[in-house]
Amino acid sequence: MRALMRRYIRAVDAVNYRLGRVVMYGIFVMAGILLWSSVSKTFFLPSLWTLEMAQFAMVAYYILGGPYSIQLGANVRMDLLYGEWSPRRKAWTDAFTVLFLIFYLSVLLWGGIDSTIYSFQYGGERSPTAWRPYLWPIKVIMCVGIFLMLLQSVSELFKDILRIRGETR
């Protein structure tokens, strides 16, 4: 069982690390879109697509970067008592609290999949804005990102279980 947990941790961490390293450059995509928005509003006709495209890029940036953030431990943690605890007590606390995250992400994924299926079933759901882009691409990206966050959360649970048992990765 421990060997299976270690393989799972290695596989999920490798995928999310590589994806996170690529997605972190998405900030430049967002900056480019917003720069074009400013230039087009100043010198040309304003573009209809820039604001919504920047929002879609930001959603992809945050959702696909989430698993990498979890992996690095870059999430916000209340450190009032936690910082003074032993590594084993931290692992127990993290193992307990990550169960809530896994539940939350599972419910979120269920809703995301339901919304994505709805988007496909009704002839391609479109945004009600003037640009009217299809919504299924961003919904698929959201489902993939939430699924990867769920996998990373399980990986963190396995790491905590191994720490509780006194093992390092």
N, C-alpha and C positions, 0 to 999 in steps of 0.2 A: 504494500500500500504506500509506503514512504517513497519508494522508487517511482511509483506512478505519480505521486504528488510532485516530486521533483521534476519529472519530465513535463508535466502540465505547466508548472511554474516557468520552466525554461522556455517552453514553446510560446506561451501567452506573453511572457515578458519580452521575448525577442520580437514578436509581431508588433506589439504595442510600442516598443522602443523605436523600431524602424519607422513605423507610421508616424509616431510623434515627432521624430526628427525631421521628417518631410513636411508635416503639417505646420510645424512652427514657422515655416517660411510663408505661410498664408497671410501673415500680417502685412507682407509686402504686396500681396494681391489686393487686400482691402485698401491699403494706402494708394495703390495705383488707381483703383476704381474711384476712390474719393477725390484723388487729384484730377482725374479726367472729369469728374462731376464739376469741380470748381472751374477748370479751364473751359469746359463747354458752356457753363452758365455765364462766364465772363466774356468770352470771345465769340461763341457760336450760339446756336439754339440750345436750350437746356435739354439734356437727355432724359428720357422718361425712365430708363432702366437702371440708372446708376444707384439710386438710393436703395431700391429693392435688391439689386445684385450685391451691394455692400452688406445688406442684412443677411442674405443667403451665405455670403462668404464668411461672415462672422459666426453664423450658426455652425457651419462646417468646421471652422477653426476651433471653436470651443468644444463642440461635441466630439470631434475626432482627436482633439488634444486632451480630452478628459482622461482616457486610460493612461496616457503618458504621465499626466499630472499625478494620478493615483499611484502609479508605479514609483515616481520619484519622492512621494510623500510630501508633495507641494500643496496639499490640501490644508485648509485652515483647521487648526486644532486648539481647543481651549487648554492652555498649558498651566493653569493655576496649580493643579496638583500633579498632573501627568509627568512633568519634567523631573520630579523628584523620585518617581517610582523606579523600581528595579525593571530590567528588561523583561523578566518573566511576567510581572504584574501588568506591564504595558501590553504585552502580547495577549494576556487574558482579556484585558479591556478592549483591545482592538478586535479580537476574535468575536467578542460579544457584540460590539457596535457595528461591525461590518455586516452582521446578519441583517440589521435594519437597512443598510445600504443595498444589500442584495435583494431584499424584499421590495424596496422602493424602485430599484432599477427594473425588476421583473414586471411590476405593475406599469411602469413607464413604457417598457418595451411592448407589453401587451397592447396598450393604448396606441402606441406608435404604429404597430403592425396593423391594427384595426383601421387607423386613419389612412395608412398607405393603401390598404386594400380598397377602402372607400374611394380614394383618389383615382385608382385604376378602374374601378367598376363603372364609374359614371363618366366615361368618355374623356378622362383626363381633366381632373379638377384644376381650375385656374384661379389665380389671384384676382380679387375684385378691383384691382387698380387699373390705371390707364394702360400700363404695359402688358398686363394679363399673362404673366408667365405660368407655365405648368408648375404645379406644386409637387408632383411625385418625385422629381430628382432630390429635392431637399428633404422630403420625408424619408426616402430610402437612405440618404446619408445619415439622417437622425437615427434611424433604426440600426444601421450598422454601428454607429458610434455608441449608442446605448448598449448594444450587444457586446461590443468590445469592452466597455466599462464594466459590464456584468462579468465577463470572463476575467478581467483584471481584478475585480473585487473578490472573486473566488480564489484567484491566485494569492491575493493578500491574506485571505482566510487560511489557506494552506501554509503560507509562510508563518503566520501566527501559531498555527497548530504545531509546526516543527519547532518554533522557538519555545513554546510551552513544554515540549518534550526535551528541551535542552539541546536541540540540534541547530546547527547553522545551515544555511542553504548549501 
